[in-house]
Amino acid sequence: MNKTLISALLLIIALLIVFTFSLCKKDDGIFTVEAKIYDSGSVALDGCDWFVRVDTTKEYHATNLSNEFKENGVKVIIRYRLLDTKFICGWGKGLPEIKLIDIKRKDTQLVKKDATIVDIGPVTSDGCGWMVKIDTTYYHPTNLPDTYKKADLKVKVSYNLLDSKYQCGIAANLKYNQIFIKTIESR
């Protein structure tokens, strides 16, 4: 073959690889956790308004918390992205800001099922990663522990169905419902 033709083919292959990887959806910086919502009082009265408490130590101001969740002490499951900004409130206190991607009341739709853990291939190779197969339906778990990342592992799982979808595959053309695992055990 002609050296120019070989060089052109190699360039085309390299461009296709770069293009394919640029289409992969990455969840960098997105977290899924259990949390509680609290009202600390009006900012005008040195409070910090409504905030989200994760664990017992981390507090965040959600820039897009809807009124339906503004209930003191309500338990929720949230998916969020940490922003680079702070919400300044009471006596100059600064709460890190988050943007909520998904929010659900905790245990409102807790489902318990037998399932199988499956590996749909690495996301970087147009796969969809680790999935939970229940009956004939695949779900993307937002918090599957590493100890359960074993192909064809039979488990019992209790979970909340989230409103969000997980996109994967070539050109991110596949969409799967996401779940938050509450409990999981081998069967």
Buried (B, 14 or more C-beta within 10 A) or exposed (E): EEEEEEEEEEEEEEEEEEEBEEEBEEBEEBBBBBBBBBBBBEEEEEBBBBBBBBEEEEBBBBEEBEEEBEBEEBBBBBBBBEBEEEBEBBEEBEBBBBEBBBBBBBEEEEEEEEBBBBBBBEBEEBBBBBBBBBEEEBBBBBBBEEEBEBEEBEBEBBBBBBEBEBBBBEEBEBBBBBBBBBEBEEE
